[in-house]
Amino acid sequence: MKIDTAQFRRLVKELEKIPQDTVDAAGAYFKNITPIDTGNARRNTRTRRQTIEANYAYAGRLDEGYSRQAPDGMSDPTIDFMEEEINKQVGRL
């Protein structure tokens, strides 16, 4: 079996894009499912490099399901979302 090295390199290049693309999409998803009362939590949620930052004092409490708007918190649903996104992206390759 002969391997097309150019095609392989293109495939690897596409796979390298997945993490940042997925983090960007996951950050938007996380922010979207963050409960909203005054808007402080959503306003102070950011994606920086490979990290989703929730910079407010009660972030942990919301993530534990304190709010009726997000009874499962935000992290677990976001991880599920990321797994689905990665599977979709890999399936397209």
Backbone as CSV, one residue per row, in Angstrom:
resi,resn,N_x,N_y,N_z,CA_x,CA_y,CA_z,C_x,C_y,C_z
1,MET,0.847,-1.179,0.000,0.000,0.000,0.000,0.888,1.235,0.000
2,LYS,0.589,2.157,-0.884,1.361,3.391,-0.987,0.592,4.536,-0.323
3,ILE,1.310,5.335,0.452,0.688,6.462,1.156,0.998,7.745,0.403
4,ASP,-0.038,8.513,0.138,0.116,9.822,-0.501,0.531,10.812,0.591
5,THR,1.829,11.163,0.617,2.335,12.018,1.703,1.718,13.412,1.683
6,ALA,1.427,13.943,0.516,0.804,15.272,0.445,-0.584,15.238,1.065
7,GLN,-1.341,14.202,0.746,-2.681,14.064,1.318,-2.591,13.865,2.827
8,PHE,-1.624,13.076,3.279,-1.434,12.840,4.705,-1.113,14.145,5.423
9,ARG,-0.232,14.955,4.837,0.121,16.252,5.452,-1.101,17.165,5.540
10,ARG,-1.918,17.179,4.491,-3.144,17.998,4.536,-4.071,17.524,5.652
11,LEU,-4.192,16.220,5.796,-5.033,15.653,6.847,-4.522,16.044,8.230
12,VAL,-3.222,15.943,8.449,-2.632,16.326,9.736,-2.855,17.809,9.997
13,LYS,-2.715,18.635,8.965,-2.936,20.078,9.114,-4.379,20.369,9.533
14,GLU,-5.331,19.656,8.951,-6.736,19.816,9.325,-6.974,19.370,10.766
15,LEU,-6.366,18.275,11.160,-6.517,17.780,12.533,-5.943,18.764,13.547
16,GLU,-4.878,19.471,13.181,-4.287,20.456,14.089,-5.225,21.619,14.357
17,LYS,-6.130,21.886,13.440,-7.087,22.989,13.614,-8.200,22.642,14.585
18,ILE,-8.483,21.384,14.762,-9.628,20.968,15.572,-9.603,21.545,16.982
19,PRO,-8.511,21.455,17.708,-8.587,21.938,19.085,-9.021,23.396,19.220
20,GLN,-8.412,24.332,18.494,-8.789,25.735,18.660,-10.193,25.988,18.126
21,ASP,-10.541,25.381,17.011,-11.899,25.532,16.487,-12.916,25.027,17.500
22,THR,-12.604,23.904,18.114,-13.508,23.307,19.094,-13.591,24.160,20.349
23,VAL,-12.465,24.674,20.807,-12.460,25.536,21.994,-13.261,26.806,21.726
24,ASP,-13.105,27.393,20.554,-13.873,28.597,20.228,-15.371,28.317,20.226
25,ALA,-15.755,27.212,19.600,-17.175,26.848,19.567,-17.680,26.506,20.964
26,ALA,-16.853,25.801,21.738,-17.246,25.427,23.103,-17.369,26.656,23.992
27,GLY,-16.500,27.623,23.803,-16.590,28.861,24.583,-17.897,29.587,24.322
28,ALA,-18.282,29.641,23.072,-19.556,30.273,22.716,-20.722,29.480,23.299
29,TYR,-20.627,28.160,23.241,-21.678,27.302,23.797,-21.793,27.492,25.311
30,PHE,-20.641,27.461,26.001,-20.599,27.643,27.454,-21.248,28.964,27.839
31,LYS,-20.859,30.011,27.128,-21.404,31.344,27.423,-22.908,31.383,27.177
32,ASN,-23.355,30.717,26.120,-24.771,30.706,25.780,-25.623,29.971,26.812
33,ILE,-25.085,28.913,27.427,-25.874,28.169,28.413,-25.672,28.692,29.836
34,THR,-24.803,29.689,30.002,-24.609,30.303,31.317,-25.896,31.016,31.720
35,PRO,-26.394,30.750,32.915,-27.628,31.406,33.367,-27.490,32.933,33.331
36,ILE,-28.594,33.583,33.049,-28.576,35.039,32.985,-29.609,35.611,33.950
37,ASP,-29.128,36.483,34.805,-30.001,37.230,35.703,-29.691,38.702,35.451
38,THR,-28.529,39.126,35.915,-28.112,40.503,35.671,-27.237,40.612,34.428
39,GLY,-26.743,39.481,33.930,-25.848,39.492,32.773,-24.382,39.453,33.160
40,ASN,-24.085,39.532,34.457,-22.701,39.557,34.918,-21.942,38.296,34.539
41,ALA,-22.562,37.130,34.712,-21.870,35.868,34.430,-21.511,35.766,32.950
42,ARG,-22.447,36.048,32.080,-22.145,35.975,30.643,-21.138,37.038,30.229
43,ARG,-21.272,38.210,30.790,-20.363,39.308,30.450,-18.924,38.991,30.854
44,ASN,-18.760,38.209,31.917,-17.424,37.897,32.426,-16.959,36.485,32.080
45,THR,-17.531,35.909,31.045,-17.093,34.610,30.534,-16.365,34.849,29.222
46,ARG,-15.123,34.377,29.142,-14.292,34.600,27.962,-13.554,33.324,27.562
47,THR,-13.178,33.258,26.306,-12.314,32.181,25.827,-10.970,32.806,25.498
48,ARG,-9.933,32.284,26.132,-8.570,32.754,25.877,-7.707,31.540,25.589
49,ARG,-7.153,31.552,24.395,-6.339,30.420,23.924,-7.107,29.123,24.062
50,GLN,-6.680,28.244,24.918,-7.307,26.931,25.075,-8.159,26.842,26.346
51,THR,-8.557,27.988,26.894,-9.246,28.006,28.181,-10.525,28.827,28.127
52,ILE,-11.552,28.315,28.745,-12.782,29.078,28.947,-12.703,29.622,30.364
53,GLU,-12.747,30.936,30.496,-12.619,31.577,31.803,-13.963,32.148,32.247
54,ALA,-14.374,31.786,33.447,-15.575,32.328,34.060,-15.093,33.168,35.244
55,ASN,-14.912,34.464,35.008,-14.321,35.355,36.013,-15.384,36.090,36.828
56,TYR,-16.025,35.342,37.712,-16.971,35.933,38.648,-17.021,35.020,39.865
57,ALA,-17.296,35.590,40.998,-17.164,34.885,42.278,-18.049,33.637,42.404
58,TYR,-19.173,33.616,41.771,-20.122,32.513,41.953,-20.103,31.518,40.784
59,ALA,-19.037,31.507,40.002,-18.926,30.609,38.842,-19.036,29.145,39.274
60,GLY,-18.351,28.784,40.324,-18.396,27.401,40.803,-19.788,26.996,41.214
61,ARG,-20.463,27.888,41.873,-21.826,27.607,42.337,-22.780,27.378,41.153
62,LEU,-22.671,28.255,40.127,-23.509,28.066,38.939,-23.170,26.754,38.239
63,ASP,-21.877,26.429,38.208,-21.458,25.207,37.519,-21.881,23.944,38.259
64,GLU,-22.207,24.077,39.527,-22.701,22.937,40.308,-24.209,22.759,40.155
65,GLY,-24.845,23.611,39.343,-26.269,23.460,39.086,-27.157,24.286,39.990
66,TYR,-26.615,25.319,40.607,-27.382,26.165,41.525,-28.580,26.834,40.844
67,SER,-28.412,27.221,39.583,-29.472,27.933,38.877,-30.435,26.963,38.192
68,ARG,-31.723,27.289,38.227,-32.710,26.483,37.506,-32.516,26.600,35.993
69,GLN,-31.861,27.671,35.552,-31.619,27.858,34.120,-30.556,26.901,33.595
70,ALA,-29.673,26.432,34.461,-28.624,25.483,34.064,-28.472,24.433,35.169
71,PRO,-29.453,23.556,35.315,-29.414,22.580,36.415,-28.235,21.599,36.329
72,ASP,-27.659,21.447,35.139,-26.496,20.569,34.977,-25.195,21.352,34.988
73,GLY,-25.280,22.638,35.317,-24.096,23.480,35.271,-23.758,23.807,33.828
74,MET,-22.510,24.226,33.597,-22.093,24.557,32.244,-20.953,23.665,31.749
75,SER,-20.099,23.203,32.646,-18.922,22.431,32.229,-19.273,21.091,31.605
76,ASP,-20.082,20.299,32.276,-20.419,18.967,31.749,-21.120,19.050,30.393
77,PRO,-22.129,19.916,30.232,-22.739,20.027,28.906,-21.750,20.527,27.843
78,THR,-20.820,21.386,28.242,-19.829,21.898,27.292,-18.857,20.799,26.881
79,ILE,-18.474,19.946,27.805,-17.595,18.815,27.472,-18.309,17.889,26.493
80,ASP,-19.584,17.620,26.737,-20.364,16.791,25.807,-20.410,17.438,24.423
81,PHE,-20.604,18.754,24.400,-20.634,19.504,23.147,-19.302,19.382,22.412
82,MET,-18.203,19.514,23.147,-16.869,19.416,22.532,-16.645,18.033,21.930
83,GLU,-17.045,17.004,22.632,-16.888,15.638,22.121,-17.668,15.455,20.818
84,GLU,-18.876,15.981,20.782,-19.679,15.892,19.563,-19.028,16.655,18.417
85,GLU,-18.514,17.845,18.708,-17.855,18.655,17.678,-16.621,17.951,17.133
86,ILE,-15.813,17.381,17.995,-14.613,16.683,17.550,-15.001,15.492,16.677
87,ASN,-15.999,14.748,17.097,-16.452,13.597,16.308,-16.940,14.047,14.925
88,LYS,-17.661,15.159,14.860,-18.139,15.684,13.573,-16.953,16.063,12.687
89,GLN,-15.986,16.784,13.276,-14.844,17.263,12.501,-13.983,16.111,12.006
90,VAL,-13.763,15.125,12.842,-12.968,13.960,12.436,-13.719,13.171,11.368
91,GLY,-15.022,13.081,11.501,-15.823,12.356,10.524,-15.786,12.988,9.141
92,ARG,-15.578,14.302,9.072,-15.505,14.994,7.789,-14.194,14.766,7.066
93,LEU,-13.171,14.328,7.811,-11.838,14.180,7.189,-11.679,12.938,6.411
